[in-house]
Amino acid sequence: MTTRPLTIEQLARQPIEAIIPHRGSMLLLDAIDTFADCTLSAFARVDPHAWYADAAGAMPAWIGIEVMAQAIAAHIALVAMRGGGRARHGVLLGSRSYQALQPVFQSGARLRIHVSELLRSDAGHSAYECTIDDGETRCAEAVIKVFQPPDFQSFIEGSIST
């Protein structure tokens, strides 16, 4: 019996744990909202009891770059899954332009993260334009660069030994 590939809608409606490898307190995304060839929108709730929460239960805005990186990981994974494969492990290379438009994301806020692929190379380099919104309010924006090395283990071992 042949299994049909999942549709874009079915892929996006999977539990977030089936899409990205983050677990426990490091899993910051809650769910995928929309997914397309070059874009993805996801949700994250600011947990007032999480490890990152300040005295008011807010998330420091600097964690937004990790929230964006997890949305990028979800996009890359869903693109790979749509093709019948799995995403290679990757790393966040950085951002030249992460701009937090407020110092924290408020306790209990339901953030919407949007990522849009700007470029993807066969060598594994990608760049994404990213935003985080709380309702109609823009909270953060960035262009983030990521890398998926062909041999992740060798890449990591080479990074540690140098």
Secondary structure, 3 states (H helix, E strand, C coil): CCCCCCCHHHHHCCCHHHCCCCCHHHCCCCEEEEECCCEEEEEEECCCCCCCCCCCCCEEHHHHHHHHHHHHHHHHHHHHHHCCCCCCCCEEEEECCCEECCCEECCCCEEEEEEEEEEECCCCEEEEEEEEEECCEEEEEEEEEEECCCCHHHHHHHHHHC
